[in-house]
Amino acid sequence: MTEKHLPRQIYGQLSTFVTVAETLSFRRAAEMLGRSQPAVSAHVKELEAYVGVALLTRTTRQVRLTAAGVELFDRAKKVLTDTRRLVSDIQSQAALLKGQVVASFSPTTAFSLTPAVLKTFVQDYPGIRVELREELGAEMLAAVQNGAADVGIGPYNNVPDTLSFRPLFEQEFFVIVRSDHPLAVRGHARVADLNDLDILWAPIGTTAREVLEKAVRGAGIAIDTRFEAVQYPTLFALAAAGFGATVMPLVNTNLLRGLNLSAVPFRDTRIFRTVGLITRRGEAFSPPVNAFVHVLVETAEREGRSLGLEQTITKGDT
């Protein structure tokens, strides 16, 4: 038997037939498809002529599927669904060959997490351009909200209703002192020890300051400010120069060793903050952004402990 060449319009004919079969009405099918009723009827007749068998029986009162129509209906729905899925998958793959991601990171996560994330991401998706922004809370939330950034990664969980905050991991805080400091020699600290130190603070309004203030209030002690600095490298440099101690996340062990500093853990309490993914509520990720978020979560799970991050959630859907 000679195989027939499929007509070019077969996809449209199948789509029209499925709509008629679902509604059992040429009139309703025409309304749903945005076509005239004669055009819908012609499509079905052309399909019947091609397959060589009646698919529908028509009377003045009803439309009914024949046995062949029932079989074609079930299989045609699958063909149409698979075709749509195929096109969507190919389009998604094409988008991953190019495109852009703009990600806003808080300073400590930018320093600790981005090198590890980018190492994997540029290998897997070399055609996607990544723009990194390093921003504090208000700037990050504004950037995500107005579309200047696709996503934010930071400890800023007090987001407006138009944004969502998805917890990713926790950053534990340590006392950062010179390696020859008595606390470093002892190997652990208590919150009460802060009362005897010259504390180098992050400024009021930062989450690092809020975390530390909450801890000292809970211990019933008060701390006088010695010096303040927004950026953690400045606080670390001041600690290395002997101006005092700071309480910050681990960030990077190589940086601490290079400055002859030690990160001393608290023994009597755990001081931490939750870092999460900040996105526009109800908005789906583009394929490049979805890929970036997936690599971000995978990296935090795989290398988080060495970066001073503790995983708080399962990967879930990205």
Beta strands, then each sheet from edge to edge (+ up, - down):
strand 1: 56-58
strand 2: 63-65
strand 3: 100-105
strand 4: 129-134
strand 5: 151-154
strand 6: 163-178
strand 7: 199-201
strand 8: 225-228
strand 9: 245-249
strand 10: 261-264
strand 11: 272-280
strand 12: 309-311
sheet 1: 1+ 2-
sheet 2: 4+ 3+ 5+ 11- 6+ 9- 7- 8-
sheet 3: 4+ 3+ 5+ 11- 6+ 10-
sheet 4: 4+ 3+ 5+ 11- 6+ 12-
end
